[in-house]
Amino acid sequence: MSDLIQEIQKRKTFGIISHPDAGKTTLTEKLLLFGGAIQEAGAVKSNKIKKGATSDFMEIERQRGISVATSVLAFNYKGHKINILDTPGHKDFAEDTYRTLTAVDSVIVVIDVAKGVEEQTEKLVQVCRMRNIPMIVFINKLDREGKDAFDLLDEVEQKLGLSVVPLSLPIGMGADFQGIYNIWENNIQLFLEEKKQKVGESITFNDINDAAIDEAVGEKAANTLRDELELVESVYPKFSREDYMAGTQQPVFFGSALNNFGVRELLDAFIDIAPNPQPKQADSRIVKPEEQNFTGFVFKIHANMDPKHRDRLAFVKIVSGVFKRNENYLLVRENKKMKFSSPNAFFADKKEVVDESFPGDIVGLHDTGNFRIGDTLTAGEKLNFKGIPSFSPEHFRFINNDDPLKAKQLAKGIDQLMDEGVAQLFTLEMNGRKIIGTVGALQYEVIQYRLEHEYGAKCTYEPISIHKACWVEADEKSEEFKEFARLKQRFLARDKYNQLVFLADSAFTITMTQEKFPNVKLHFISEWGE
């Protein structure tokens, strides 16, 4: 077996998605804890635990107690290299999550046992289903009172359109929660609650009829568990890895990330069943991981990961071959050869220079403004991976400079934050005024905060009435387009990549414009060829 194939088989790259506050970042921390990457976990909102969560590394994330950017973490576990992409759960930062889902081979969906399936989870799972991404469901917070396990399984099937197979079951819930029966490995693990932050010992039974179980959890809880296991066997299909890999069956695990219940079981099963790096569709062909020549694509750009040094990193998912430090690679869009002397591997905000990276790995490349989100890098072949679209924002505001002496800093800050995909910038054709478009209103606060703290620039916003941004596809030399441009000149702008955008003030305006100018096509995403 070649070294490349061995490295591919060691790797698992996945994302964690959920509605805000379902415990996604806490689960990420506990996976790192079990993987030995950290010795102590820092709960995002716990008053008892003063340590900040490892994956919430931006200052504003620590202050708000929410993740606002995707962070990349890696650790080794049982001979595998695990790459986790921890995504924002908040709907205002959903676009970052959608982009991240192009870089994962599988997903863990976290659901709060008390709240059940929530709105943001539905949207994210829909994206995963469209891409046939294998999903594992983790029902979290069983140390609190919540919905009945079987009611929740029904809800997951009905609301998310999934076909579930429970691979673990809780013993009790809330104050009565005593542990997990692991159907996957056919044993029971009882957990000690004293050390929530550190990994506790577990007690294992291998026979469901063992009388010691009655002694450990009580006769009533033991008999309930036996009845529930019979129900699982009669109602749910057997787990099929083939169906899971095809995205048509989803295993479900129960636990409490905060208290370490069920996390190791989840991680062990993940190692057994989750896919290794997968082939990816490019414009001209499908690229397979085991190909000798390197290919990869940029799915995220992040400025100022270290505020002490003005740095900007492009996050590249390696699709095939071996990425080597100091070798020449082709940035396909620019037809430009580039060499990288210090490619980084990640541990949240900590990073280290690596000499070689393999399919499934995420590398950070120092960028001086060459990269865009969606760019393809290759060893020389001219191919492009299917792009990462920008959707029309939901909110629009004029951005104004609040300090005339800091105009240069403001321009640089806006430029870099837009490259990250934090928001979208539109410049009006008529007068050059700049409009920031976002998916959610909270992003304006993040932009304002980061401009001030990372670039020393202050800005204010001004409302503007825009319903949708529509990217324009037309023959700009035609008489029809010229008439369209004359009538709509007040509403025409350019995006960051100089594409023409029509900023429509209502759905009615869009309908009337399309009827009057049938050859001027309006698109709600920037890569309409997708």
N, C-alpha and C positions, 0 to 999 in steps of 0.2 A: 504493500500500500504506500502511495507517495506521501511525502511530508505534507503537501498541500491538502490532500484528502483527509489526513489525520487531523490537521488543524481545523478543517471545516466541521468534522464530526464532533469536535470538542465544543463548538460554539452554539449558543442559544441567544438570540436577540429578540427582546419582547418589550411591549409597552404596557403600562398600567393605566387604565382609564376608569373614571367614575364621575358621578355628580359631586359637587363640592361637599366636603365634610363627611364623606363616606369612609374615610380612613386610608386613602390611597397612599399618601406620603408616609404615614405610620407603617403601612405594610411594606413599603420600599425599604424603610429603615430596618425593619425586622428581618427582611430577606438578607440585607447586608450583615446584620448581626449573626444570623445563622451561618452565613457564608464566611464569617470570621473577618470581614472587611472592616468592621468597627467593633469596639468592645462594649459600647453603651449607646442606647438609642435615645434620641431627643424628640419627645412628642411635640407636634407643632403647636398645640394649644394648651399643654398641661402646665399648671402653675407649680406642680410638685417637681417637675423635671425642668431644670433651668437651661439645659443644653439646647441650642437651636437645632432643628432638624437638618440632617446632613445634606439632603437634596434641595432644601429651600435656601439657596445660597445667595440670592440677591437681597440687599438690605431691605428693600420694600416688602419682600416676601416674609422676612423675619418679623417685620413690624405688623403686617396685616394678618399673619397666620394663614395665608393662602399661597399656593404655588401660582406664579404668574408667567413662568417660562419653563420650557422643557429642560430638564437636566439629564445628563448622561452619566451613568454609574456602571462600574464593572467590578466583578469579583469572581474568584474561583471557588468551585464547590464540587466535590467528588469527581475531580478530574475534568470538569467542564469549565469553560470560561463563559460566564453569564454577563450579558450586556443588557442593562435596564434603561429604558427611556421613561422617566417619570414626567407625566404631562400635567398641564394645568387642568383642573376640573371645572373651574368657573367658566360659565358660558361666554363671558366677555373676552376670554382668551382662547376660544375654541379653534380659531384658525391655526394657531401654533400646534394644537393637538392633531388637527386634520393632516397637517404637513408631516408630523411625526409618524402618523400611521402608514405613510409611504415607505418608512425606513425599518419597520418591524416585520418579523416573520410570524409572530403570534402575539396574543394579547391576554392579559388577565383583567377581567371586569370586576370591580369591587362594588358591592351593594350593601347598604346599611340595613341590618335586620329589622329595625324599627320603622324605617321610612319606605323600605321596599324599592321598587324600580322608580327612578325619578327622571325628570325631563331630559337633563343633559346626557344621562346614561342611554336613553332611547336614541338620541341623535347620534352619539358616538358608535353605538352598536350597529346602527343602520349603515354607517360608513364601513365598518368592519365586514358586515354581511355583503355589501356591494363588492368588496374586494376579496371575499371568501377567506378572510383571515381566521385561522384557528383561534378559538376563544376558550378560556377556562373562567368559570364564574367563582368568585370568592365572596361568600356572604359573611359580613364582618360584624363586630360589636356584639357577639353573643353573651358577653358579660353584662349586657343591659337587657331589659325586657323588650320583646319585639314580637313580630308576627310568627305564627306557627310555621315550622320548617316546610311542611308540605303545601301550606297555603302560599308560601313564598316561591316554591318551585313552580306552582301553577301560574303565579303572577309573572315570573320570568319567562315562562313559555308563551303566555298570552300577550304580554306587553312588548316583549323584545323579539317575538317570533322565533325563539330558539327551541331546540329539541334537547332537553337536559337529561343528564344521568348523574344522580348523586354518587360521589365517590367517598364521601364521609358524612356522618350524621352527628348532631350535637347531643350530648347527654344533659338535659335540662337547659335552662336559659335564665339570664339575669342573675338574681341572687342564688338560684339553684343550679347554675351552670357548673358542671363538674369535669367536663372534658369532651373528647371527640372519639367516636368510633370510626376507625379508618377502614372503610370498605375496600379501598385499593390494596391495602396490605393485610387486611383481615386481622386487625388488632385494636385494642383500646389504649388510649393514652390519657391518663389523669394528670392534671397540671397543678402545680403549686403556685399560689397567687402572690406569695411574699415578694418575689423579685420581678417586678414588672419590666424592669429595664434590661436585666441580664437573662441569658438563656437558662431556664430552670430544668431540673431533671424530670423525666417522665416515667411513669410506671406502665409496663406493657403486659397485656394478657393476650394469649393467642387463640383461646377458645371462648366463643360467645356464651357457652353454657357453664363456664367455670364458676363455681360457687364463690370464689374469691371476688368476683365482680359484684355480687350481691352485698358482700361485706364492705367493699370499697365505696359503692355509690348508693347502697340501700336497695332493698328488694323491689320496691315500687318502681324506681328509676330503671333498674336492671330489666324488669319485665316489660316496661314501656319500650325500652330500646330493642328488645328481642321482637316485639310486635311490629315496630317500625321497620326493622330489617326485613321481616317477612313481606311487609307492604312494598318495600323498595323492589324486592325480587319479583313480586307479582305484577307491579304496575309499570316499571321502567325497563327499557331494553338493556341488554348487556353493553358495557362500554366497548366501542369499536374505534381503534386508533385511526383506521382508514377514514371513517366518517368524521372524526374530529379534525383530521388533517384537511379534509375537503370542505370544512366549515359547515357541515350539516348536523353535527352532534356536539354538545357542549357539556363537559364534566363540571360538576358543582362541588365545591368544598365549603365547609363551615368553620368559623373560628373567631378569635378575637386578637387582632394584630397587636393591640396595646398590651395585652397580657400574654402574648406568645402562644395562645391556644390555636392549634391547627396550622401554624405557619410552616413548621418543618414538614408536615405531611404534604402541604401544598407544594413546597419546594422539591421534595423528593419525587412526587408524581410528575411535576413539571419536567424534571430532568429525564424521567422515563419516557414521557409522551410528546413533549413539545418539539416542533421541527427544528432541524439545523438550518443554516442559511439556504434560502430558496432561490430558484431562477427568477429573473426579472425581465419583463417585456421592454424592449427598446423599439425605436421606430422601424428598424429594418429586420430585427430578429429577436429571439429569446436568448438572453445571456445566462449561462450556467456558472455556478460558483467555482466548479473544478477546472474551468478554462485557465490556461497558463497566463494569459495576458490580463493585466490589471484593468478593471473598470470600476467606477463609483460615481455617486451623485451627491450634490449638496442639498440637504433638506432643511438646514437651519444656519443662520448667521447670527453671531452674538458679539456685540461690542462691549468692551470694558468689563470682562469677567474678573479682571484684577484692576480695581480702581487706581492702584498705585502706578500702574503702567498702562498707558493708553493702548490696549491691544484689541484686536478684532479677529475672531476665529470663525472659520467656515467649518461646519460639522459635515463630514463626508461619510456616507455609508458605503462600505466596500462590498461590491457585488461579486466580483470574480478576481482570481489571481492573487498575487502578493503585492501589496503597496510597500515600496522601499524608500527609505530616507535618502535624499540627495540624488534621486533618479529623475530624469526628465519625463514629464507627463503632459498630455495634450488637453488644454481647456477647449473643448470642441466648439463652443459658440463663437469664441474669438479666434479659433485656429492658431492658438498661441501655446508654445512650449513653456512649461514652468517647472521649477525645481524647488523642493521643500526641505530645508535643512533641519527643521525642528518640529516634525509632526507630533501631536500630543495625543496621549491616551488620557481618559478622564476618571476622576473619582469626585463627583460633584464639582466643587470649585477648585479642587486640587488636580493638577495635571502633570504628566511626566513625558519626556521625549522618548519616542519609541523608534527602533530601527526598522521593524517589519510589522505589518498588520495584515490580517487575513479576512476572507469573506465573513460577513456578519459583524465585524468590528466597526466601531465609529472612531474616526480620527479627526482631530482638530487641526486645521491648517491656518497658519497666520496669514492674514489677508490685508492687502493695502488698498482694497477697493476693486479687485478684479472679478470677484465672484458675485453671482446672483443666486437666489434660491432656485433650485431646479437644474442648475448647471451639471453637465456631465464631464468627468475626467476619464481619460483612457491612456493606455500605453502608446496610442497612435491611431487606433481605429476611429473613423469618423461615424460615430453613432450617438444617438441621444435617447436617454431613458425618458419614458413618458413623463410629461411635465407635471409640476405641482401648481395647480391653478390658484389664482386669487379670486375670491368671491366679492361681489359688490358689498361694500360696508353697509351697516344699518344706521350709523350715526355720522353726521358731518358737521364740522365747525371750521370757521376761519381761524388760523393761528396768527397771532400778532407778537412782534418782538417787544418785550417790556423794558429792555435796556439797550438803547441805540449803540452804546459802546461795545456791546457783546454780539453784534450782528453776525460776525464771522463764526463765533462759537455756536450760535443758534443754528446757523445754516449747516455747520458740520454735524451737530447733534441730530438735527432732523434727518439729514442725509443718512447717517449711520443707523439710526433707529428704524427708518423706513427699509433699509437693506435687511434688517433683522426680520422684517415682516410684522413688527409690533403694530403697525397701522399702514394706511396707504396715503400717499401724498398726491394731490391733484393741483396743478397750476393753471389758473384761468388763462385762456388764450388772449382775452381782451385786455386785461390789466396786470397780469402776472401775480395776482393775489394767490396765496397758498391756502389750500383746504386740506384738513386732516380727516380721513374717513376711518372709522373703527367698527369692529363687530359689536362692541359693548362700551357703555359710557365709562366704565372703570378704567379703560385703557387711557383716557385723557389724563386721568390722575397719575397713572404710571409714567406717561410721557413727560408730563410737567415735572414730576419728581426727579426723573432720570436726567432731564435736560439741566436742571439746577444742580444736582449733586454730582453728575459725571462730567458735565461740560461747562458749568458755571454760567449758564444762560437762563434767563427767565422769560416765560411766555404767558400770554393770556389768550382766551378763546372768545369767539364771537359767534352767536348762532346763525345758521343759514338753513333755509328750507329746501332740502333735497330729499327726494324719495328713493332714488336708486342711481348708482353709477352704471352706465351702459357703455361697454367698449364698442367702438364703431368699426365696422368692416365695410369698406366701400371703395370704388374707384374715384380717387380724389380729383381726377381730371374731368370727370363727367359733369354735365350740366346739372343733373339731379343732385349730385353731392354739393356742387357750388351753391345751389339754391337752399339746400338744407343748412349749409354752413352760414349763409347770409341770415336766414331767419332765426337760427338757433345760436348765433355767435356769443350771446351773453351766457350760454350754458355749456360752452365747449371748453374742455381743459385737456391737459396732457398729464399722463401718469409719470411715474419715475422713469419709465423706460421709453418715454416719448410716444406712447400709444395714445391715439385720440379717444377721448371719453366724453360722452354726453351725460351731463348731470341733470337728470329729469326731476321736475318738482312734484310729479304725481304719476300714478299708474295710468290715468286718463291721457296724460301728455305722451307717454310711451306708445299707447295704442294708436292715438291720432298720428303720431310721427311715423309709425310703421305703415299705416294706411296711406299716408301722403307720399312717403318716400320708400317704396317697396324694395328698391335696390340698395338702400342704406341699411345694412343689417346691424341690429343692436344685440349685444351679448351681455349677460350678467356675470360671466366669468372671463378672466383675462386670457385664458388659453382655450379658446372656443373650439380648437381643433381636436381637443381631447376626446 
